[in-house]
C-alpha cells in the first residue's frame, strides 16, 4: 500500500523557535520609553520629570513646577509664590500683603 510506504519515508524534524532579544536602551533623564527594545525616547511633558532609565514620567510634586518639556527635575517655587497642586507648570503668586518661603505649598 502506497500510504504505508509514504509514512515510512517521512522524517521527523525538530524545529526550535528562536527568541529575539533586543538590548534595552535606557533613556536619559527627562525622557522615557513606553516599550522595550530599540526606539526613540519621548520627552516628558511640562509639569512632569523623569530620572535616567525610567519607563514613565512623574508629575512634579506640590511646592514645585516644570515649565519645560524634557525636565530631569522640578524647580522649587520661588519666594512669594506657592503651589499646592502636583503636575504644575508654574507657581502662583501670593496675594497682596502676604509672604511665603521658597518651596511653599500654602500662603
C-alpha positions in Angstrom: 0.0 0.0 0.0 1.3 3.4 -1.1 0.2 5.3 2.0 2.1 3.0 4.3 5.3 3.4 2.3 4.9 7.2 2.3 4.7 7.2 6.1 7.8 5.2 6.3 9.7 7.7 4.2 8.8 10.7 6.3 11.4 12.1 8.7 10.6 13.7 12.0 12.1 17.2 12.0 12.5 19.1 15.2 12.3 22.8 14.8 13.4 25.1 17.6 11.8 28.5 17.9 14.3 31.4 18.2 13.7 34.2 20.7 14.8 37.6 19.6 16.1 39.7 22.5 16.6 43.4 21.9 19.1 45.2 24.1 17.4 47.6 26.5 18.4 51.1 25.7 17.7 53.3 28.7 16.5 56.8 28.1 18.3 59.8 29.6 16.8 62.0 32.3 13.8 64.0 31.2 12.5 61.3 28.8 11.0 57.8 28.8 10.3 54.9 26.6 7.0 53.1 26.9 8.2 49.9 25.3 11.3 47.6 25.4 13.9 47.3 22.7 15.1 49.9 20.2 13.2 53.1 19.6 13.1 56.7 20.4 12.8 58.1 23.9 9.8 60.5 24.5 10.4 63.8 26.3 8.4 64.2 29.5 5.7 66.9 29.1 5.5 70.1 31.1 4.6 69.6 34.7 6.5 66.3 34.8 10.0 65.0 35.1 12.0 61.7 34.8 15.2 60.4 36.1 17.5 58.4 33.8 16.3 54.9 32.9 12.7 55.3 33.9 9.8 53.9 31.7 7.5 56.8 32.7 7.4 60.4 33.8 6.3 61.6 37.2 4.3 64.7 38.0 6.1 67.5 39.8 5.0 67.4 43.5 3.3 70.3 45.3 5.8 73.1 46.0 7.5 72.5 42.6 6.9 73.1 38.9 8.3 72.4 35.5 7.6 74.7 32.6 9.8 72.9 30.0 9.3 69.5 28.4 12.1 67.0 28.9 12.8 68.0 32.5 15.1 65.9 34.6 13.8 67.5 37.8 11.3 70.0 39.0 12.1 73.5 40.3 11.1 74.8 43.8 8.6 77.7 43.8 10.5 80.9 44.4 9.8 83.2 47.4 6.4 85.0 47.4 4.9 82.2 45.3 3.3 78.9 46.2 1.9 75.7 44.6 -0.4 73.2 46.2 -1.1 71.0 43.2 1.0 68.3 41.6 2.0 68.4 38.0 2.1 72.2 37.8 3.8 74.3 35.1 4.1 77.4 37.2 3.8 78.7 40.8 1.0 81.1 41.9 1.8 84.5 43.2 0.9 85.2 46.8 -2.0 87.6 47.3 -1.1 91.2 48.3 0.2 91.7 51.9 1.2 88.0 52.2 4.5 86.2 52.1 5.8 82.7 51.5 9.2 81.0 51.8 10.8 79.3 48.8 9.1 76.0 48.1 5.8 76.8 49.8 2.7 74.8 49.4 0.4 77.4 51.1 0.4 81.1 51.7 
